Amino acid sequence: MRNTLVHSFIKEDENFARFEFNITIGISEPRKYNSVEETKNAPLAQQMFYLPFVKSVQLFDNGIELERFDILDWKDVIEEVTKEIQNYLNQDGEIIKEQVTKKVPVTIYAESTPNPSVMKFVANKTLVSKIHEFKKVEDTISAPMIQELFFFPFVGEVFVDANYLSITKKEGIEWDAIAMEVREFIRQYLEQEKPIVLESVQENKNVVSTEIDLSKLDQTSQEIVKIIEDYIKPAVASDGGNILFDSYNTEDKSVQVVLQGACSGCPSSTFTLKNGIENMLKEMLPGKVASVTALNG
């Protein structure tokens, strides 16, 4: 039987509560679970999802962090949850089931994008669970892989989504001369299973927020967001970029969006914006949209 003590506290972001143990559980990197279906090999995390107010679970080597749904306050339940976790641990409850899995070879292929300055490098594995954008090396303190990419003198910016990186090169060199070198670096780095982005850092300013509170938007803005998410964003992502709704002006019926990754600063983005995005919104929302302008992320 363990003799585990659990210390708990509510974080500055009051949606999160941290429960720290006086033992380590033997994991080298934080592991996040967004649903009970993901916790097959994490019994402790699975146990937490049985609490109806738990939205996500993240395991650390010396603790666990829970995110709540907005149906109650942590101060009302944190003591009870602390006791439950402590009892589970002291009854020798299983924390992690380690699986021996066959290593899948990492493959990387490079894709050109409509932006001649940007190359998209696609992996056969998931890289991140959130979109990240890095404009300079100073932003990479919590992103070891991206920091190493910036050591290449020709790398200007890096945009990371699910299973790919869009890398913007500096002027003065062509992709033909450097694409193979970058691709091989990414492949070798991933094969070593080193961390890409430390997504446990909640305050990571490079995380691109994609969540929009629709309840705060007017009806037309909500319709615009849905069209962007369902029809426009997938096409933009295929070109190594991202698009975010920024605002809608009800008086002049103008829409502002934010372009990121390969789309930011792309010479053809104006054409795409006017002949693609703007036309689609006009056709799907007749009389509600007059123009679309873009802000580069």
C-alpha positions as CSV (number, residue, x, y, z in Angstrom):
1,M,0.0,0.0,0.0
2,R,1.3,3.5,-0.9
3,N,1.5,6.3,1.6
4,T,0.7,9.1,-0.8
5,L,-0.2,12.7,0.1
6,V,-2.0,14.9,-2.3
7,H,-1.8,18.7,-2.2
8,S,-4.4,20.6,-4.3
9,F,-4.9,24.2,-5.5
10,I,-6.9,26.1,-8.0
11,K,-4.8,27.7,-10.8
12,E,-5.0,31.3,-11.9
13,D,-7.2,30.1,-14.7
14,E,-10.0,29.0,-12.4
15,N,-11.1,26.3,-14.9
16,F,-8.1,24.3,-13.8
17,A,-7.2,22.6,-10.5
18,R,-3.8,21.0,-9.8
19,F,-3.3,17.9,-7.6
20,E,0.3,17.3,-6.7
21,F,1.6,14.0,-5.2
22,N,4.6,13.4,-2.9
23,I,5.5,10.5,-5.3
24,T,6.4,10.3,-8.9
25,I,4.5,8.1,-11.3
26,G,7.2,7.5,-13.9
27,I,6.3,9.4,-17.0
28,S,8.8,11.6,-18.8
29,E,6.4,14.0,-20.4
30,P,2.9,15.3,-19.6
31,R,0.0,13.3,-21.1
32,K,-3.3,15.0,-21.8
33,Y,-6.6,13.3,-22.3
34,N,-9.7,15.1,-23.7
35,S,-12.2,12.2,-23.3
36,V,-12.6,8.9,-21.5
37,E,-12.1,7.1,-24.7
38,E,-8.5,8.2,-24.7
39,T,-7.7,6.8,-21.3
40,K,-7.6,3.1,-22.1
41,N,-4.0,2.9,-20.7
42,A,-4.4,5.6,-18.0
43,P,-6.7,4.2,-15.3
44,L,-6.3,7.2,-12.9
45,A,-7.3,9.6,-15.7
46,Q,-10.2,7.3,-16.6
47,Q,-11.4,7.5,-13.0
48,M,-11.4,11.3,-13.2
49,F,-13.7,11.3,-16.2
50,Y,-16.3,9.5,-14.2
51,L,-16.7,12.9,-12.4
52,P,-19.4,14.7,-14.5
53,F,-17.8,18.1,-14.3
54,V,-14.3,17.0,-15.6
55,K,-13.6,18.3,-19.1
56,S,-10.0,17.2,-19.6
57,V,-7.2,15.5,-17.6
58,Q,-3.5,15.9,-17.8
59,L,-1.0,13.7,-16.0
60,F,2.4,14.9,-14.8
61,D,5.2,12.9,-13.2
62,N,4.2,14.2,-9.8
63,G,0.6,15.1,-10.2
64,I,-2.6,15.5,-12.2
65,E,-4.4,18.6,-13.5
66,L,-8.1,18.7,-14.1
67,E,-10.1,21.1,-16.3
68,R,-13.8,21.6,-15.4
69,F,-16.9,22.2,-17.3
70,D,-18.6,25.5,-16.4
71,I,-21.3,23.9,-14.3
72,L,-19.7,24.4,-10.9
73,D,-16.8,26.0,-9.1
74,W,-13.7,24.1,-8.0
75,K,-13.9,25.6,-4.5
76,D,-17.1,23.5,-4.0
77,V,-15.5,20.2,-4.9
78,I,-11.8,20.4,-4.7
79,E,-11.5,18.9,-1.2
80,E,-13.7,16.0,-2.1
81,V,-11.7,15.3,-5.3
82,T,-8.4,15.6,-3.4
83,K,-9.5,12.9,-1.0
84,E,-10.8,10.7,-3.9
85,I,-7.4,10.9,-5.7
86,Q,-5.5,10.3,-2.5
87,N,-7.6,7.3,-1.6
88,Y,-7.3,5.8,-5.1
89,L,-3.5,6.1,-4.9
90,N,-3.2,4.7,-1.4
91,Q,-5.3,1.7,-2.4
92,D,-2.7,0.9,-5.0
93,G,-4.9,2.1,-7.9
94,E,-3.2,1.7,-11.2
95,I,-2.0,5.0,-12.7
96,I,-0.5,4.1,-16.1
97,K,-0.5,0.9,-18.2
98,E,2.6,1.0,-20.3
99,Q,2.2,-0.6,-23.7
100,V,5.1,-2.0,-25.7
101,T,4.3,-0.9,-29.2
102,K,6.0,-1.5,-32.5
103,K,7.9,1.6,-33.6
104,V,6.4,3.0,-36.7
105,P,9.0,4.5,-39.1
106,V,8.7,8.3,-39.4
107,T,8.1,9.6,-42.9
108,I,8.1,13.2,-43.9
109,Y,7.2,14.6,-47.3
110,A,7.5,18.2,-48.4
111,E,4.7,20.0,-50.2
112,S,4.9,23.4,-52.0
113,T,2.3,25.9,-51.1
114,P,0.7,28.9,-53.0
115,N,3.2,31.0,-51.0
116,P,6.6,30.6,-52.6
117,S,8.3,31.5,-49.3
118,V,6.6,28.7,-47.4
119,M,7.1,24.9,-47.6
120,K,4.7,22.5,-45.9
121,F,6.3,19.4,-44.2
122,V,3.8,16.6,-43.5
123,A,4.5,13.8,-41.0
124,N,2.8,10.4,-40.7
125,K,2.1,11.0,-37.1
126,T,0.4,13.6,-34.9
127,L,2.7,16.5,-33.9
128,V,0.5,18.7,-31.7
129,S,-3.1,18.9,-30.4
130,K,-3.3,22.7,-30.8
131,I,-2.2,25.1,-33.5
132,H,1.0,27.0,-32.7
133,E,2.7,29.9,-34.5
134,F,6.2,31.1,-33.9
135,K,7.4,34.4,-35.4
136,K,10.9,34.4,-33.8
137,V,13.3,32.2,-31.8
138,E,12.5,34.1,-28.6
139,D,9.0,32.6,-28.7
140,T,10.3,29.0,-28.6
141,I,11.2,28.6,-24.9
142,S,8.5,25.9,-24.6
143,A,9.0,24.4,-28.0
144,P,12.3,22.4,-28.2
145,M,11.9,21.2,-31.8
146,I,10.9,24.6,-33.1
147,Q,13.8,26.2,-31.3
148,E,16.2,23.9,-33.1
149,L,14.6,24.7,-36.5
150,F,15.3,28.4,-35.9
151,F,19.0,27.5,-35.6
152,F,18.9,27.1,-39.4
153,P,19.8,30.6,-40.6
154,F,17.2,30.6,-43.4
155,V,14.2,29.8,-41.2
156,G,12.0,32.9,-40.6
157,E,8.8,31.6,-39.1
158,V,7.2,28.2,-38.2
159,F,3.5,27.3,-38.1
160,V,2.5,23.9,-36.6
161,D,-0.8,22.2,-36.9
162,A,-1.9,18.6,-36.3
163,N,0.5,16.6,-38.5
164,Y,2.5,19.3,-40.4
165,L,4.8,22.3,-40.1
166,S,4.6,25.2,-42.5
167,I,8.1,26.9,-42.5
168,T,8.6,30.4,-43.9
169,K,12.1,30.9,-45.3
170,K,14.0,34.1,-45.3
171,E,14.9,35.9,-48.6
172,G,18.1,35.1,-50.5
173,I,17.8,31.3,-50.7
174,E,15.5,29.0,-52.6
175,W,13.6,25.9,-51.2
176,D,15.3,23.7,-53.8
177,A,18.6,24.2,-51.9
178,I,17.3,23.6,-48.4
179,A,14.1,21.5,-48.5
180,M,15.9,18.2,-48.2
181,E,18.0,19.3,-45.3
182,V,14.9,20.5,-43.4
183,R,13.0,17.4,-44.2
184,E,15.8,15.1,-42.9
185,F,16.2,17.1,-39.7
186,I,12.4,16.8,-38.9
187,R,12.5,13.1,-39.7
188,Q,15.5,12.4,-37.4
189,Y,14.1,14.6,-34.6
190,L,10.7,12.8,-34.6
191,E,12.4,9.3,-34.7
192,Q,14.2,10.2,-31.5
193,E,10.7,10.9,-29.9
194,K,11.9,14.1,-28.4
195,P,9.3,16.8,-27.4
196,I,8.0,19.0,-30.1
197,V,6.0,21.6,-28.1
198,L,5.5,21.5,-24.4
199,E,1.7,21.9,-24.6
200,S,1.3,21.6,-20.8
201,V,2.5,25.2,-20.5
202,Q,-1.0,26.8,-20.3
203,E,0.3,30.3,-20.7
204,N,2.1,29.4,-24.0
205,K,1.4,32.6,-26.0
206,N,2.2,30.8,-29.2
207,V,-0.9,28.6,-29.0
208,V,-3.4,29.8,-31.6
209,S,-6.8,30.2,-30.0
210,T,-9.4,28.6,-32.3
211,E,-12.3,28.5,-29.9
212,I,-14.9,31.2,-30.4
213,D,-17.7,31.9,-28.0
214,L,-20.6,31.9,-30.4
215,S,-23.0,33.2,-27.7
216,K,-21.2,36.6,-27.8
217,L,-21.7,36.9,-31.6
218,D,-24.7,38.2,-33.5
219,Q,-26.6,35.7,-35.8
220,T,-24.7,36.7,-39.0
221,S,-21.3,36.4,-37.3
222,Q,-22.3,32.9,-36.1
223,E,-23.2,31.9,-39.6
224,I,-19.9,33.3,-41.0
225,V,-17.9,31.4,-38.4
226,K,-19.7,28.1,-39.3
227,I,-19.0,28.6,-43.0
228,I,-15.4,29.3,-42.3
229,E,-15.0,26.3,-40.0
230,D,-16.9,23.8,-42.3
231,Y,-15.9,25.0,-45.8
232,I,-13.0,27.4,-45.9
233,K,-10.7,26.2,-43.1
234,P,-10.1,22.7,-44.4
235,A,-9.1,24.1,-47.8
236,V,-6.8,26.6,-46.3
237,A,-5.2,23.9,-44.1
238,S,-4.4,21.8,-47.1
239,D,-2.3,24.7,-48.3
240,G,-0.4,24.8,-45.0
241,G,-2.3,27.7,-43.5
242,N,-5.1,28.7,-41.2
243,I,-7.9,31.2,-41.2
244,L,-9.7,32.7,-38.2
245,F,-12.8,34.8,-37.9
246,D,-12.0,38.3,-36.5
247,S,-15.0,40.5,-36.8
248,Y,-18.2,41.5,-38.7
249,N,-19.4,45.0,-39.1
250,T,-23.2,45.1,-39.3
251,E,-23.2,48.6,-40.8
252,D,-21.1,48.1,-43.9
253,K,-21.4,44.3,-43.9
254,S,-17.7,43.8,-44.0
255,V,-15.9,40.8,-42.6
256,Q,-12.4,40.6,-41.2
257,V,-10.4,37.4,-41.0
258,V,-6.9,36.5,-39.8
259,L,-4.6,34.5,-42.1
260,Q,-1.8,32.4,-40.7
261,G,0.9,30.0,-41.7
262,A,1.4,29.8,-45.5
263,C,-1.5,32.1,-46.1
264,S,0.1,35.0,-44.2
265,G,1.8,37.3,-46.6
266,C,1.1,35.0,-49.5
267,P,1.2,36.9,-52.9
268,S,-2.0,35.0,-54.0
269,S,-3.9,35.5,-50.8
270,T,-5.7,38.7,-52.1
271,F,-6.9,36.7,-55.1
272,T,-8.0,33.8,-52.9
273,L,-9.7,36.2,-50.5
274,K,-11.7,38.0,-53.1
275,N,-12.5,35.2,-55.6
276,G,-12.8,32.4,-53.0
277,I,-13.7,33.3,-49.5
278,E,-15.6,36.5,-50.3
279,N,-17.6,35.0,-53.1
280,M,-18.5,32.0,-51.0
281,L,-19.7,34.1,-48.1
282,K,-21.7,36.3,-50.5
283,E,-23.3,33.3,-52.1
284,M,-24.1,31.5,-48.9
285,L,-25.2,34.6,-47.0
286,P,-26.9,36.7,-49.7
287,G,-27.3,40.4,-48.8
288,K,-25.3,40.0,-45.5
289,V,-21.7,40.2,-46.7
290,A,-20.4,43.0,-48.9
291,S,-16.6,42.5,-48.5
292,V,-13.9,40.5,-46.8
293,T,-10.5,41.8,-45.7
294,A,-7.6,39.9,-44.2
295,L,-5.2,40.6,-41.4
296,N,-1.9,38.7,-41.5
297,G,-1.3,36.6,-38.4
